[in-house]
Amino acid sequence: MTPQLMVQPSLLMHSGIQVAPVGDFMLFRFTEQLQQRSEQLTERDQTAALTAEEAAELAGISELSRIFTFINAQLASQAKWCPSAIDDWYDSEPNSAANTVTPPNI
């Protein structure tokens, strides 16, 4: 494991996190401000224009995103809810989704 300089993800939680309802359970999400900051830093990273401080901030945001992805996947797998209209999730995206999940026998 290679050590990495990053902003501690816990420092971002007080102002950058929200809990949003999805069906009958809640998911952790970034606030609009933190999402925009993540996108700004990612764009700057793609042009190699990040400062060391910005790189540490992006690393912390990315780690928090990975944590949320894991937690949200666990919450979703425990829920007895499945969206009936995936189109609502991505209003601007073309409908190319296919449901390949088979619910467990309960």
GROMACS elastic network, one bead per residue, 0.5 to 0.9 nm:
[ bonds ]
;  ai    aj funct       b0    kb
    4    56     6  0.81608   500
    4    59     6  0.81816   500
    5    52     6  0.88263   500
    5    55     6  0.82449   500
    5    56     6  0.55443   500
    5    57     6  0.89301   500
    5    59     6  0.76874   500
    5    60     6  0.86818   500
    6     9     6  0.82409   500
    6    53     6  0.83677   500
    6    55     6  0.74221   500
    6    57     6  0.59465   500
    6    58     6  0.75616   500
    6    59     6  0.52709   500
    6    60     6  0.50940   500
    6    61     6  0.86902   500
    6    63     6  0.88965   500
    7    10     6  0.85226   500
    7    11     6  0.73722   500
    7    12     6  0.83296   500
    7    53     6  0.85716   500
    7    56     6  0.54145   500
    7    57     6  0.50877   500
    7    58     6  0.79145   500
    7    59     6  0.69493   500
    7    61     6  0.77753   500
    8    11     6  0.55811   500
    8    12     6  0.74173   500
    8    56     6  0.88768   500
    8    57     6  0.83571   500
    8    59     6  0.88697   500
    8    60     6  0.56401   500
    8    61     6  0.85292   500
    8    63     6  0.87781   500
    8    64     6  0.87376   500
    9    12     6  0.53974   500
    9    13     6  0.68657   500
    9    57     6  0.89122   500
    9    59     6  0.87648   500
    9    60     6  0.50148   500
    9    61     6  0.63561   500
    9    62     6  0.85640   500
    9    63     6  0.66808   500
    9    64     6  0.53308   500
   10    13     6  0.53097   500
   10    14     6  0.78408   500
   10    60     6  0.87345   500
   10    64     6  0.80100   500
   11    14     6  0.68173   500
   11    15     6  0.84251   500
   11    16     6  0.89663   500
   11    60     6  0.89404   500
   12    15     6  0.61011   500
   12    16     6  0.54363   500
   12    17     6  0.73835   500
   12    34     6  0.84032   500
   12    60     6  0.81642   500
   12    61     6  0.75764   500
   12    64     6  0.82173   500
   13    16     6  0.53279   500
   13    17     6  0.52114   500
   13    18     6  0.85527   500
   13    30     6  0.88137   500
   13    64     6  0.85661   500
   14    17     6  0.64810   500
   15    18     6  0.84660   500
   15    31     6  0.78375   500
   15    33     6  0.89404   500
   15    34     6  0.82574   500
   16    29     6  0.84675   500
   16    30     6  0.56100   500
   16    31     6  0.51314   500
   16    32     6  0.80723   500
   16    33     6  0.70359   500
   16    34     6  0.52668   500
   16    35     6  0.82523   500
   17    28     6  0.69337   500
   17    29     6  0.58520   500
   17    31     6  0.53916   500
   17    34     6  0.78977   500
   18    27     6  0.83738   500
   18    28     6  0.59722   500
   18    29     6  0.53429   500
   18    30     6  0.60027   500
   18    31     6  0.58426   500
   19    26     6  0.61537   500
   19    27     6  0.55205   500
   19    29     6  0.59875   500
   19    30     6  0.84748   500
   20    25     6  0.85324   500
   20    26     6  0.54124   500
   20    27     6  0.53256   500
   20    28     6  0.63931   500
   20    29     6  0.67596   500
   21    24     6  0.70726   500
   21    25     6  0.58604   500
   21    27     6  0.63068   500
   21    28     6  0.89758   500
   22    25     6  0.55964   500
   22    26     6  0.56782   500
   22    27     6  0.67539   500
   22    81     6  0.88954   500
   22    83     6  0.88302   500
   23    26     6  0.78307   500
   23    81     6  0.63908   500
   23    82     6  0.77209   500
   23    83     6  0.74494   500
   24    79     6  0.75858   500
   24    80     6  0.80745   500
   24    81     6  0.66449   500
   25    75     6  0.76508   500
   25    76     6  0.77315   500
   25    79     6  0.68649   500
   25    81     6  0.81468   500
   26    72     6  0.84417   500
   26    75     6  0.79420   500
   26    76     6  0.87949   500
   27    68     6  0.83753   500
   27    71     6  0.83884   500
   27    72     6  0.57214   500
   27    75     6  0.75116   500
   27    76     6  0.82849   500
   28    68     6  0.62199   500
   28    69     6  0.85165   500
   28    71     6  0.80555   500
   28    72     6  0.66477   500
   29    35     6  0.89050   500
   29    65     6  0.85097   500
   29    68     6  0.74061   500
   30    33     6  0.78197   500
   30    34     6  0.57872   500
   30    35     6  0.57079   500
   30    65     6  0.82479   500
   31    34     6  0.53274   500
   31    35     6  0.61353   500
   31    36     6  0.85775   500
   32    35     6  0.50911   500
   32    36     6  0.60997   500
   32    37     6  0.85900   500
   33    36     6  0.51950   500
   33    37     6  0.62015   500
   33    38     6  0.86466   500
   34    38     6  0.60795   500
   34    39     6  0.85975   500
   34    61     6  0.82743   500
   35    38     6  0.50920   500
   35    39     6  0.62835   500
   35    40     6  0.86782   500
   36    39     6  0.50811   500
   36    40     6  0.61451   500
   36    41     6  0.86417   500
   37    40     6  0.50260   500
   37    41     6  0.61554   500
   37    42     6  0.84837   500
   37    58     6  0.86715   500
   38    41     6  0.52443   500
   38    42     6  0.60706   500
   38    43     6  0.86217   500
   38    57     6  0.87389   500
   38    58     6  0.65460   500
   38    61     6  0.67481   500
   38    62     6  0.80173   500
   39    42     6  0.50274   500
   39    43     6  0.61405   500
   39    44     6  0.86152   500
   40    43     6  0.52196   500
   40    44     6  0.62768   500
   40    45     6  0.85777   500
   41    44     6  0.50318   500
   41    45     6  0.59835   500
   41    46     6  0.86332   500
   41    50     6  0.72614   500
   41    54     6  0.69166   500
   41    55     6  0.78088   500
   41    57     6  0.83000   500
   41    58     6  0.61984   500
   42    46     6  0.62817   500
   42    47     6  0.88925   500
   42    50     6  0.89025   500
   42    58     6  0.73313   500
   43    46     6  0.51992   500
   43    47     6  0.67193   500
   43    48     6  0.88572   500
   43    49     6  0.87873   500
   44    47     6  0.52613   500
   44    48     6  0.62314   500
   44    49     6  0.51538   500
   44    50     6  0.56755   500
   45    49     6  0.59052   500
   45    50     6  0.54610   500
   45    54     6  0.88692   500
   45    55     6  0.77232   500
   45    58     6  0.87694   500
   46    49     6  0.76750   500
   46    50     6  0.87573   500
   47    50     6  0.80593   500
   48    51     6  0.88376   500
   50    53     6  0.78676   500
   50    54     6  0.56384   500
   50    55     6  0.59037   500
   51    54     6  0.51080   500
   51    55     6  0.61303   500
   51    56     6  0.86458   500
   52    55     6  0.50534   500
   52    56     6  0.62687   500
   52    57     6  0.86721   500
   53    56     6  0.51370   500
   53    57     6  0.62528   500
   53    58     6  0.86905   500
   54    58     6  0.60650   500
   54    59     6  0.84728   500
   55    58     6  0.50956   500
   55    59     6  0.61036   500
   55    60     6  0.86636   500
   56    59     6  0.50776   500
   56    60     6  0.63029   500
   56    61     6  0.87281   500
   57    60     6  0.51742   500
   57    61     6  0.62445   500
   57    62     6  0.85581   500
   58    61     6  0.50598   500
   58    62     6  0.59620   500
   58    63     6  0.84936   500
   59    62     6  0.50733   500
   59    63     6  0.61197   500
   59    64     6  0.86204   500
   60    63     6  0.51169   500
   60    64     6  0.62035   500
   60    65     6  0.85876   500
   61    64     6  0.50988   500
   61    65     6  0.61721   500
   61    66     6  0.87467   500
   62    66     6  0.63105   500
   62    67     6  0.86978   500
   63    66     6  0.50889   500
   63    67     6  0.62625   500
   63    68     6  0.86705   500
   64    67     6  0.50217   500
   64    68     6  0.61707   500
   64    69     6  0.85522   500
   65    68     6  0.50904   500
   65    69     6  0.60843   500
   65    70     6  0.86598   500
   66    69     6  0.50512   500
   66    70     6  0.63063   500
   66    71     6  0.86962   500
   67    70     6  0.52488   500
   67    71     6  0.62180   500
   67    72     6  0.84971   500
   68    71     6  0.50234   500
   68    72     6  0.57280   500
   68    73     6  0.82066   500
   69    72     6  0.52163   500
   69    73     6  0.60054   500
   69    74     6  0.85996   500
   70    73     6  0.51936   500
   70    74     6  0.63291   500
   70    75     6  0.87720   500
   71    74     6  0.50957   500
   71    75     6  0.62304   500
   71    76     6  0.86137   500
   72    76     6  0.59984   500
   72    77     6  0.84504   500
   73    76     6  0.50903   500
   73    77     6  0.60505   500
   73    78     6  0.86378   500
   74    77     6  0.51740   500
   74    78     6  0.63551   500
   74    79     6  0.88001   500
   75    78     6  0.52486   500
   75    79     6  0.63208   500
   76    79     6  0.51239   500
   76    80     6  0.80758   500
   76    81     6  0.78203   500
   76    82     6  0.86328   500
   77    80     6  0.79232   500
   77    81     6  0.89770   500
   78    81     6  0.89042   500
   79    82     6  0.82136   500
   83    86     6  0.61154   500
   84    87     6  0.89264   500
   85    88     6  0.59652   500
   85    89     6  0.79217   500
   86    89     6  0.55094   500
   86    90     6  0.72681   500
   86    95     6  0.82242   500
   86    97     6  0.74790   500
   87    90     6  0.56175   500
   87    91     6  0.59658   500
   87    92     6  0.87924   500
   87    93     6  0.79335   500
   87    94     6  0.81404   500
   87    95     6  0.63167   500
   87    97     6  0.83985   500
   88    91     6  0.54956   500
   89    92     6  0.89479   500
   89    93     6  0.88850   500
   90    93     6  0.52453   500
   90    94     6  0.79939   500
   90    95     6  0.84470   500
   91    94     6  0.79263   500
   91    95     6  0.89112   500
   93    96     6  0.83066   500
   94    97     6  0.86010   500
   95    98     6  0.88858   500
   99   102     6  0.84742   500
  103   106     6  0.85633   500
